[in-house]
Amino acid sequence: LKITSADIQKILADLPAELSEARQQVVEKALSLVGKVNYFWGGKSSAIGWDSRWGTLQKVTAAGSPSTGTYRPFGLDCSGMIDWALRNAGLPSDGNWYIGVNLTGISSGNAQPGDMALFADASHIGIVVGRNEAGNLLVCHCSSGQNNVVITEASASGFTAIGRPDIFN
């Protein structure tokens, strides 16, 4: 999806009125990164607010990627984006986001903004931010394929599982 600032404002305006402040903050923090932070294998940030390292050339040191050992603009990986959004919303995060570990599996029909969307093999994760006009879940995630924080439809992007963070139960 091509997302504009107006689209992001619409997503925020369409958040359910009964949505908790914590969920709203997580969604707002995630959306604040759309189009602004590169994908970086192993990229984590404990910064509150903008991390001054983002966009600066850094060596990829985390193992397990074809980009390991190369220099790339620093950014976040998918779980790093989750951690940053949660911490910037004033919530705890230990970097472990799997169904059964900090997440309880739920149906996509029960998903609310702030829940997490995962690939079937848990190799990728994003934050549910709402639904489009067709009722499909929209997910904000740091995509290696698009090299940025993006918003996409869950099913069209490969997300098949939904987890509710235990911090919201």
C-alpha positions as CSV (number, residue, x, y, z in Angstrom):
1,L,0.0,0.0,0.0
2,K,1.2,3.5,-0.7
3,I,0.7,5.3,2.6
4,T,0.5,9.1,2.9
5,S,0.4,11.3,6.0
6,A,-3.3,11.7,5.4
7,D,-3.7,7.9,5.5
8,I,-1.9,7.7,8.8
9,Q,-4.1,10.4,10.2
10,K,-7.2,8.5,9.0
11,I,-6.0,5.3,10.7
12,L,-5.5,7.3,14.0
13,A,-8.9,9.0,13.6
14,D,-10.5,5.6,13.1
15,L,-9.2,4.0,16.2
16,P,-12.1,2.7,18.3
17,A,-13.2,5.2,21.0
18,E,-13.1,2.4,23.7
19,L,-9.4,1.6,22.8
20,S,-7.2,1.8,25.9
21,E,-4.7,4.6,26.2
22,A,-1.9,2.0,26.2
23,R,-3.0,0.5,22.9
24,Q,-3.5,3.9,21.3
25,Q,0.0,4.9,22.4
26,V,1.6,1.8,20.9
27,V,-0.2,2.4,17.6
28,E,0.8,6.1,17.5
29,K,4.4,5.3,18.2
30,A,4.6,2.6,15.6
31,L,2.9,4.8,13.0
32,S,5.4,7.7,13.8
33,L,8.1,5.6,12.1
34,V,6.4,4.8,8.8
35,G,8.6,5.7,5.9
36,K,11.3,7.1,8.2
37,V,13.4,4.1,9.5
38,N,15.3,1.7,7.4
39,Y,15.3,-2.1,7.9
40,F,18.5,-3.2,9.6
41,W,19.1,-6.9,10.5
42,G,19.5,-7.1,14.3
43,G,18.5,-3.4,14.6
44,K,17.4,-2.5,18.2
45,S,17.0,0.9,19.9
46,S,16.4,1.7,23.6
47,A,16.0,5.4,22.7
48,I,13.0,7.2,23.9
49,G,12.0,9.3,20.9
50,W,14.1,9.5,17.7
51,D,17.4,7.5,17.8
52,S,20.1,9.7,16.3
53,R,21.8,6.6,14.9
54,W,19.0,5.9,12.5
55,G,20.1,6.5,8.9
56,T,23.8,6.6,9.8
57,L,26.1,4.0,8.1
58,Q,26.7,1.1,10.5
59,K,28.1,-2.4,10.1
60,V,25.6,-5.3,10.4
61,T,27.0,-7.5,13.1
62,A,24.0,-9.8,13.9
63,A,24.6,-13.3,12.4
64,G,22.1,-15.0,10.1
65,S,21.6,-12.5,7.3
66,P,23.1,-12.0,3.8
67,S,23.7,-8.4,5.0
68,T,25.8,-9.5,8.0
69,G,29.2,-7.9,7.7
70,T,28.0,-5.2,5.3
71,Y,27.5,-1.5,6.0
72,R,23.9,-0.2,5.8
73,P,21.9,2.8,7.1
74,F,21.1,1.9,10.7
75,G,17.5,1.2,11.6
76,L,15.4,-1.4,13.1
77,D,14.4,-5.0,12.5
78,C,10.8,-6.2,12.9
79,S,11.1,-7.1,16.6
80,G,13.2,-4.0,17.3
81,M,10.4,-1.9,16.0
82,I,7.9,-3.7,18.3
83,D,10.2,-3.1,21.3
84,W,10.8,0.6,20.4
85,A,7.1,1.3,20.0
86,L,6.2,-0.4,23.3
87,R,8.9,1.2,25.3
88,N,8.1,4.6,23.8
89,A,4.5,4.0,24.9
90,G,5.7,3.4,28.4
91,L,5.2,-0.3,28.3
92,P,7.7,-3.2,29.1
93,S,9.3,-5.2,26.4
94,D,11.8,-8.0,26.7
95,G,12.2,-8.6,22.9
96,N,10.4,-12.0,22.9
97,W,7.2,-12.0,20.9
98,Y,5.8,-15.4,20.1
99,I,2.4,-17.1,20.6
100,G,2.9,-18.6,24.1
101,V,5.7,-16.2,25.0
102,N,4.3,-12.7,25.9
103,L,1.4,-13.3,23.3
104,T,-1.8,-15.2,23.6
105,G,-3.2,-16.4,20.2
106,I,-6.5,-14.9,19.2
107,S,-8.6,-14.9,16.0
108,S,-8.1,-12.2,13.4
109,G,-11.8,-11.3,13.9
110,N,-11.0,-10.4,17.6
111,A,-7.9,-8.4,16.7
112,Q,-7.6,-4.9,18.1
113,P,-5.1,-2.1,17.3
114,G,-2.1,-2.9,19.4
115,D,-2.2,-6.6,19.0
116,M,0.6,-8.3,17.1
117,A,0.5,-10.0,13.7
118,L,3.0,-12.8,12.9
119,F,4.1,-15.0,10.1
120,A,3.2,-18.7,10.6
121,D,6.8,-19.5,11.4
122,A,7.1,-16.5,13.7
123,S,9.9,-15.1,11.5
124,H,8.3,-11.7,11.1
125,I,6.1,-9.6,13.4
126,G,4.1,-6.3,13.2
127,I,1.6,-4.3,15.1
128,V,-2.1,-4.3,14.2
129,V,-3.1,-0.7,13.6
130,G,-6.7,-1.0,12.3
131,R,-8.7,-2.2,9.4
132,N,-9.2,-0.9,5.9
133,E,-12.7,-0.2,4.4
134,A,-12.9,-3.9,3.3
135,G,-12.4,-5.0,7.0
136,N,-8.9,-6.4,6.4
137,L,-6.4,-6.0,9.1
138,L,-3.7,-3.3,8.6
139,V,-0.3,-4.0,10.1
140,C,2.6,-1.7,10.7
141,H,5.9,-3.5,10.5
142,C,9.6,-3.0,9.6
143,S,9.9,-4.8,6.3
144,S,13.2,-6.0,4.9
145,G,11.7,-6.3,1.5
146,Q,10.6,-2.7,1.5
147,N,13.6,-1.5,3.6
148,N,11.4,0.6,5.8
149,V,8.6,0.8,8.4
150,V,5.4,0.3,6.3
151,I,1.7,-0.4,6.7
152,T,0.3,-3.4,4.7
153,E,-2.7,-5.6,4.7
154,A,-2.0,-8.6,7.0
155,S,-3.1,-11.4,4.7
156,A,-1.5,-9.9,1.6
157,S,1.8,-9.6,3.4
158,G,2.0,-13.1,4.8
159,F,0.8,-12.5,8.4
160,T,-1.3,-15.5,9.4
161,A,-1.4,-15.4,13.2
162,I,-2.6,-12.8,15.7
163,G,-1.3,-12.5,19.2
164,R,-2.6,-10.4,22.1
165,P,0.3,-9.0,24.2
166,D,-0.1,-10.3,27.8
167,I,0.5,-6.7,29.0
168,F,-3.1,-6.0,27.6
169,N,-4.8,-8.9,29.3
